[in-house]
């Protein structure tokens, strides 16, 4: 007897490497502070309004006198509702009619930053956040169970940085990034053998993969005051190669097949680089205008090669494309205590088309609509709150990339809501 299919357990896991609840395009978490949420992160590399500039543009630390602390969180509630339209099981296996419920989840993305003015020209800082993440979970017997039942990623990034004030108008900055990822992926595995009497079908087995890994990257930034009221910021974050290892557990397998219950697993993946060009302009004493164009090099993830030990190597074609994001925002200073914020953004998905869309990452282009406010509770302290709703384009899926998992064909109805709070203080 022999297994009708080889197991491909890790593939979709590495697709979503990154903390729970991603909602920039792909599996990237743009929400590295909550103070920029109200502007849809327009002007992120130029505003330098608190120590979280360490992530978006380390050169912005030169705009922060003394010692600055900033910390907060974003609560991200995503919804992914699938509607089947002709999905097919591997080898013609029946899939049933369960659409899986809402595959989305609610996650929290925390952040913490500190900057220190060493002298009039040199500044140092440390940022801690979670720049990548995703979680989806469906019912165990849903139509796409051979592709994914549950997919969860948690990440942490530690980013020590320095900045130098070249002149009153020009500043530069740089940092190192250590990124750690912890991932769990579950799916069903069809079990069947060939016999002289024909195929013999057993109940599904359950596969669970757990991988952990880390890697190093770097980031640089430049900040330039064109005039006292107009500032541009340019920043770049490098790719990060993650070498992940762990194990895959296989349960509920027929004893007659003799399959191992646990095997070692490993893979390497290159997380994308990003570049941001931002503009801020003080129109007058009341109004500040913000703009942002960013690029993400998702094409670094074209294929994934996974070593599953005795279960063999698996190769997955992703064909991710590089993406763009454009954001516009405005701040209105009501009085010395209160500032109101608003912003919109267009965020492009790295997924080329419906044939490469995953049940674990049913991503698509989205529009951000954001509002927020900043309250200066003292001369040195402020609290920001923000809210954004993400309108996601109608999402078709027709994933036929792995015959061993069958075809998932249908539509997703998706959206997301984000609420954040940030507290900042200067000593």
C-alpha positions as CSV (number, residue, x, y, z in Angstrom):
1,X,0.0,0.0,0.0
2,X,1.1,3.6,-0.5
3,X,-0.3,7.0,0.3
4,X,-2.2,8.6,-2.5
5,X,-0.5,12.0,-1.7
6,X,2.6,13.3,0.0
7,X,2.0,15.6,3.0
8,X,2.6,19.3,2.4
9,X,2.2,20.7,5.9
10,X,4.4,23.8,6.1
11,X,3.6,25.7,2.9
12,X,0.8,28.0,3.9
13,X,2.5,28.6,7.3
14,X,5.5,30.4,5.8
15,X,3.1,32.3,3.5
16,X,1.9,34.4,6.5
17,X,5.1,34.7,8.5
18,X,4.8,37.8,10.5
19,X,1.8,39.3,14.9
20,X,-1.8,38.4,15.0
21,X,-4.2,40.6,13.0
22,X,-2.2,42.0,10.1
23,X,-3.9,44.7,8.1
24,X,-1.6,46.5,5.9
25,X,-1.5,44.6,2.6
26,X,-0.2,41.1,2.7
27,X,0.8,40.1,6.2
28,X,2.6,43.3,7.1
29,X,1.6,45.2,10.2
30,X,1.8,48.9,9.4
31,X,0.3,49.7,12.8
32,X,3.6,50.3,14.7
33,X,2.1,53.2,16.6
34,X,-1.5,54.4,17.3
35,X,-0.7,58.1,16.9
36,X,-0.5,57.8,13.1
37,X,-3.7,55.7,12.9
38,X,-6.0,58.8,12.7
39,X,-4.1,60.0,9.6
40,X,-4.1,56.5,8.0
41,X,-0.3,56.8,8.5
42,X,0.0,59.6,6.0
43,X,3.3,61.5,6.6
44,X,4.7,58.6,8.7
45,X,8.3,59.3,7.8
46,X,8.1,63.1,8.2
47,X,5.9,64.0,11.2
48,X,8.3,62.8,14.1
49,X,5.7,63.7,16.7
50,X,6.9,61.2,19.3
51,X,9.5,58.4,19.8
52,X,7.7,56.0,17.5
53,X,9.5,57.8,14.6
54,X,12.2,55.2,15.4
55,X,10.3,52.7,13.3
56,X,9.1,54.9,10.4
57,X,12.2,57.2,10.1
58,X,15.0,57.1,12.8
59,X,16.2,60.5,11.6
60,X,13.1,62.0,13.2
61,X,14.6,61.5,16.7
62,X,16.5,64.8,16.1
63,X,13.2,66.6,16.4
64,X,12.7,65.2,20.0
65,X,14.5,67.1,22.8
66,X,15.5,65.3,26.0
67,X,14.3,61.8,26.8
68,X,11.0,60.6,25.1
69,X,8.9,57.6,25.9
70,X,6.0,56.5,23.7
71,X,3.9,53.3,24.0
72,X,0.6,52.0,22.9
73,X,-1.5,49.4,21.1
74,X,-3.8,48.8,18.2
75,X,-6.8,46.4,18.4
76,X,-7.4,44.9,15.0
77,X,-10.6,43.1,14.2
78,X,-10.6,41.5,10.8
79,X,-13.5,39.6,9.0
80,X,-13.1,37.0,6.2
81,X,-16.4,35.4,5.2
82,X,-16.1,32.7,2.5
83,X,-18.9,31.8,0.0
84,X,-18.3,28.6,-1.9
85,X,-18.7,28.5,-5.7
86,X,-17.5,25.2,-7.1
87,X,-14.7,24.1,-4.8
88,X,-13.4,20.5,-5.3
89,X,-11.7,18.1,-3.0
90,X,-8.4,16.4,-3.9
91,X,-9.0,13.3,-6.0
92,X,-12.7,14.1,-6.0
93,X,-13.1,13.7,-2.3
94,X,-16.4,15.3,-1.0
95,X,-16.0,18.6,0.8
96,X,-19.5,19.1,2.3
97,X,-21.2,22.5,2.5
98,X,-19.6,24.3,5.5
99,X,-18.3,27.7,4.5
100,X,-16.2,27.9,7.7
101,X,-17.9,30.8,9.4
102,X,-15.9,34.0,9.8
103,X,-12.2,33.2,9.3
104,X,-11.1,36.5,10.7
105,X,-10.0,37.3,14.3
106,X,-9.3,40.0,16.8
107,X,-5.6,40.7,17.6
108,X,-3.5,43.3,19.5
109,X,-0.4,44.9,18.1
110,X,1.6,46.6,21.0
111,X,4.5,49.0,20.7
112,X,7.1,50.7,22.9
113,X,9.7,53.3,22.1
114,X,12.3,55.4,23.8
115,X,14.6,58.1,22.5
116,X,17.5,60.0,24.1
117,X,19.2,63.2,23.1
118,X,22.8,62.6,23.8
119,X,24.0,66.1,22.8
120,X,22.8,68.8,20.4
121,X,23.7,66.6,17.4
122,X,23.5,62.9,18.4
123,X,20.4,60.9,19.4
124,X,19.8,57.3,20.3
125,X,16.7,55.2,20.6
126,X,15.1,51.8,21.0
127,X,11.9,50.5,19.4
128,X,9.9,47.3,20.1
129,X,7.0,46.3,18.0
130,X,5.5,43.6,15.7
131,X,5.9,44.4,12.0
132,X,4.4,41.2,10.6
133,X,1.4,39.0,11.5
134,X,-1.8,37.2,10.6
135,X,-4.4,35.0,12.1
136,X,-7.2,33.1,10.3
137,X,-9.3,30.2,11.7
138,X,-12.2,28.2,10.2
139,X,-14.4,25.4,11.3
140,X,-12.7,22.0,11.3
141,X,-14.9,20.5,8.6
142,X,-15.1,23.5,6.4
143,X,-14.8,23.3,2.6
144,X,-11.2,24.6,2.6
145,X,-9.9,22.4,5.4
146,X,-7.2,20.8,3.3
147,X,-5.8,24.2,2.7
148,X,-6.1,25.6,6.2
149,X,-8.0,25.2,9.5
150,X,-6.0,27.7,11.6
151,X,-3.1,29.9,10.9
152,X,-1.5,32.1,13.6
153,X,1.7,34.1,13.7
154,X,3.2,36.2,16.5
155,X,6.3,38.4,16.0
156,X,8.5,40.8,17.8
157,X,11.0,43.3,16.4
158,X,13.7,45.0,18.4
159,X,15.1,48.1,16.7
160,X,18.1,50.0,18.3
161,X,18.7,53.2,16.4
162,X,20.9,56.3,16.2
163,X,20.4,59.7,14.5
164,X,22.6,62.7,13.7
165,X,21.6,66.3,13.1
166,X,23.8,67.3,10.1
167,X,22.4,70.9,10.1
168,X,19.3,72.8,11.2
169,X,17.6,71.5,8.1
170,X,19.0,68.0,7.5
171,X,19.1,64.9,9.7
172,X,20.0,61.2,9.1
173,X,19.4,58.1,11.1
174,X,20.0,54.3,11.0
175,X,19.1,51.2,13.0
176,X,19.5,47.5,13.4
177,X,16.5,45.1,13.5
178,X,16.2,41.7,15.2
179,X,13.0,40.0,14.2
180,X,11.6,36.8,15.9
181,X,8.7,34.8,14.6
182,X,6.5,32.1,16.2
183,X,4.0,30.4,13.9
184,X,1.3,27.7,14.2
185,X,-0.5,26.2,11.2
186,X,-3.2,23.6,11.2
187,X,-5.0,21.8,8.4
188,X,-6.7,18.6,7.5
189,X,-4.9,15.9,5.5
190,X,-6.9,13.5,3.3
191,X,-6.0,9.8,3.9
192,X,-6.4,7.2,1.2
193,X,-4.5,4.1,-0.1
194,X,-4.6,2.1,-3.2
195,X,-5.6,-1.6,-3.0
196,X,-6.4,-4.3,-5.6
197,X,-10.0,-3.5,-5.0
198,X,-9.5,0.2,-5.6
199,X,-8.9,3.3,-3.4
200,X,-9.6,3.0,0.3
201,X,-10.6,6.3,2.0
202,X,-10.0,6.9,5.7
203,X,-11.1,9.8,7.8
204,X,-9.0,13.0,7.6
205,X,-5.8,13.2,9.5
206,X,-5.0,16.4,11.4
207,X,-1.7,18.2,10.8
208,X,-0.2,20.9,13.0
209,X,3.1,22.7,12.3
210,X,5.0,24.9,14.7
211,X,8.0,26.9,13.5
212,X,10.2,29.5,15.2
213,X,13.0,31.6,13.8
214,X,14.8,34.9,13.8
215,X,16.9,37.1,11.6
216,X,18.6,40.5,11.3
217,X,18.0,43.5,9.1
218,X,18.7,47.3,9.1
219,X,16.9,50.6,8.4
220,X,18.0,54.1,7.4
221,X,16.3,57.5,7.1
222,X,16.7,61.1,6.1
223,X,14.7,64.1,7.2
224,X,14.9,67.5,5.5
225,X,13.2,70.8,6.2
226,X,12.6,72.4,2.9
227,X,11.2,75.5,4.7
228,X,10.2,76.1,8.3
229,X,6.7,74.8,7.4
230,X,7.5,72.0,4.9
231,X,9.4,68.8,5.6
232,X,10.1,65.6,3.7
233,X,11.1,62.3,5.1
234,X,12.7,59.3,3.3
235,X,13.2,55.9,4.9
236,X,14.2,52.4,3.9
237,X,13.9,49.0,5.8
238,X,16.0,46.1,4.5
239,X,14.8,42.6,3.8
240,X,15.2,40.1,6.6
241,X,16.0,36.5,6.1
242,X,14.3,34.2,8.6
243,X,15.7,30.7,9.2
244,X,12.8,28.9,10.9
245,X,12.7,25.4,12.3
246,X,10.4,23.3,14.4
247,X,8.2,20.3,13.9
248,X,5.1,19.0,12.3
249,X,2.7,16.7,14.2
250,X,0.3,14.3,12.4
251,X,-2.6,12.8,14.3
252,X,-5.6,10.6,13.5
253,X,-3.7,8.6,10.8
254,X,-4.6,5.0,10.0
255,X,-2.0,2.7,11.6
256,X,-1.9,0.7,8.4
257,X,-0.2,3.6,6.6
258,X,2.8,3.7,9.0
259,X,3.1,7.5,8.8
260,X,5.3,9.2,11.5
261,X,3.5,11.1,14.1
262,X,6.1,13.9,14.4
263,X,8.9,15.1,12.1
264,X,11.3,18.0,12.1
265,X,10.6,20.8,9.7
266,X,12.5,23.9,8.5
267,X,12.5,26.6,5.9
268,X,14.0,30.0,5.0
269,X,12.1,33.0,3.9
270,X,13.1,36.6,3.0
271,X,10.7,39.1,4.5
272,X,10.2,42.2,2.1
273,X,12.0,45.5,2.2
274,X,10.1,48.7,2.3
275,X,10.7,52.4,1.3
276,X,8.6,55.4,2.4
277,X,8.6,59.0,1.0
278,X,6.6,61.4,3.2
279,X,5.7,65.1,3.2
280,X,4.3,67.3,6.0
281,X,3.3,70.9,5.4
282,X,1.9,73.5,7.9
283,X,-0.6,75.3,5.9
284,X,-1.2,77.8,8.7
285,X,-1.3,77.8,12.5
286,X,-4.4,75.5,12.5
287,X,-3.9,73.1,9.6
288,X,-1.2,70.6,8.8
289,X,-1.3,68.5,5.6
290,X,0.3,65.1,5.3
291,X,1.1,62.8,2.3
292,X,2.8,59.4,2.0
293,X,3.9,57.1,-0.8
294,X,5.4,53.7,0.2
295,X,6.7,50.7,-1.7
296,X,7.1,47.1,-0.4
297,X,9.3,44.5,-2.1
298,X,7.0,41.5,-1.9
299,X,8.5,40.0,-5.0
300,X,11.2,38.6,-2.6
301,X,8.6,35.9,-1.9
302,X,8.1,34.2,-5.3
303,X,8.6,30.6,-4.2
304,X,9.0,28.8,-0.9
305,X,11.0,25.5,-0.5
306,X,10.2,23.6,2.7
307,X,12.1,20.7,4.1
308,X,9.7,18.3,5.9
309,X,12.4,15.7,6.7
310,X,11.1,12.1,5.8
311,X,8.0,13.6,4.3
312,X,10.1,15.3,1.6
313,X,10.6,18.8,0.3
314,X,7.7,21.0,-0.8
315,X,7.9,23.9,-3.2
316,X,5.2,26.5,-3.4
317,X,4.8,29.1,-6.1
318,X,3.6,32.5,-4.7
319,X,4.4,34.9,-7.5
320,X,4.0,37.9,-5.1
321,X,4.4,41.3,-6.7
322,X,5.8,44.5,-5.3
323,X,3.1,46.8,-4.0
324,X,2.4,50.5,-3.5
325,X,0.5,52.4,-0.8
326,X,-0.6,56.1,-1.1
327,X,-2.0,58.0,1.9
328,X,-3.3,61.6,2.5
329,X,-4.0,63.1,5.8
330,X,-4.7,66.4,7.7
331,X,-4.5,67.6,11.3
332,X,-6.5,70.5,12.7
333,X,-5.3,72.2,15.8
334,X,-8.4,73.3,17.7
335,X,-6.5,74.8,20.6
336,X,-3.2,74.1,22.5
337,X,-4.8,71.0,24.1
338,X,-6.7,69.3,21.2
339,X,-5.7,68.3,17.7
340,X,-8.1,66.5,15.4
341,X,-6.9,64.0,12.8
342,X,-8.2,62.4,9.5
343,X,-6.8,60.4,6.6
344,X,-7.4,58.1,3.7
345,X,-5.2,55.6,2.0
346,X,-5.1,53.1,-0.9
347,X,-3.3,49.9,0.0
348,X,-2.3,47.4,-2.8
349,X,-2.2,43.6,-2.2
350,X,0.9,41.5,-3.2
351,X,-1.4,38.7,-4.5
352,X,-1.4,38.8,-8.3
353,X,-4.8,37.2,-8.9
354,X,-7.4,34.7,-7.6
355,X,-5.4,31.7,-8.6
356,X,-2.7,32.5,-6.0
357,X,-4.9,33.7,-3.2
358,X,-4.8,31.5,0.0
359,X,-7.4,30.6,2.5
360,X,-4.8,31.5,5.2
361,X,-4.2,34.9,3.5
362,X,-7.4,36.0,1.6
363,X,-5.8,39.4,1.0
364,X,-6.9,42.1,-1.5
365,X,-6.6,45.8,-2.2
366,X,-8.2,48.0,0.4
367,X,-9.1,51.6,1.2
368,X,-8.4,53.1,4.6
369,X,-10.7,55.7,6.2
370,X,-9.3,57.1,9.5
371,X,-10.1,59.6,12.2
372,X,-8.4,60.4,15.5
373,X,-7.5,63.0,18.1
374,X,-4.5,64.1,20.1
375,X,-4.8,65.5,23.6
376,X,-1.9,67.3,25.3
377,X,-2.6,66.5,29.0
378,X,0.5,68.5,30.1
379,X,3.4,70.5,28.6
380,X,5.3,67.3,28.2
381,X,2.7,64.6,27.7
382,X,0.1,63.6,25.1
383,X,-2.4,60.8,24.4
384,X,-3.5,59.9,20.9
385,X,-6.6,57.8,19.9
386,X,-7.4,56.7,16.5
387,X,-9.9,54.6,14.5
388,X,-9.8,53.2,10.9
389,X,-12.2,51.2,8.8
390,X,-10.7,49.2,5.9
391,X,-12.9,48.7,2.9
392,X,-11.6,45.6,1.1
393,X,-12.3,45.0,-2.5
394,X,-14.5,42.0,-3.5
395,X,-12.2,39.0,-3.3
396,X,-12.3,36.0,-5.6
397,X,-10.4,32.9,-4.9
398,X,-9.7,30.0,-7.3
399,X,-6.7,28.3,-5.7
400,X,-5.5,25.3,-7.7
401,X,-1.8,25.5,-6.9
402,X,-1.6,22.2,-5.1
403,X,-3.7,19.2,-6.4
404,X,-3.0,17.4,-3.1
405,X,-5.1,20.0,-1.3
406,X,-7.9,20.3,-3.9
407,X,-9.4,23.5,-5.3
408,X,-10.9,26.3,-3.2
409,X,-13.2,28.4,-5.5
410,X,-15.5,31.2,-4.4
411,X,-15.6,34.7,-2.9
412,X,-14.6,36.4,0.3
413,X,-16.5,39.3,1.9
414,X,-13.9,41.0,4.0
415,X,-13.3,44.2,6.0
416,X,-11.5,45.3,9.1
417,X,-11.7,47.8,12.0
418,X,-8.7,49.2,14.0
419,X,-8.7,51.1,17.2
420,X,-5.6,52.4,18.8
421,X,-4.3,54.4,21.8
422,X,-0.8,55.9,22.2
423,X,0.7,57.7,25.2
424,X,3.8,59.8,24.8
425,X,5.9,61.7,27.4
426,X,9.0,63.9,27.3
427,X,11.3,64.1,30.3
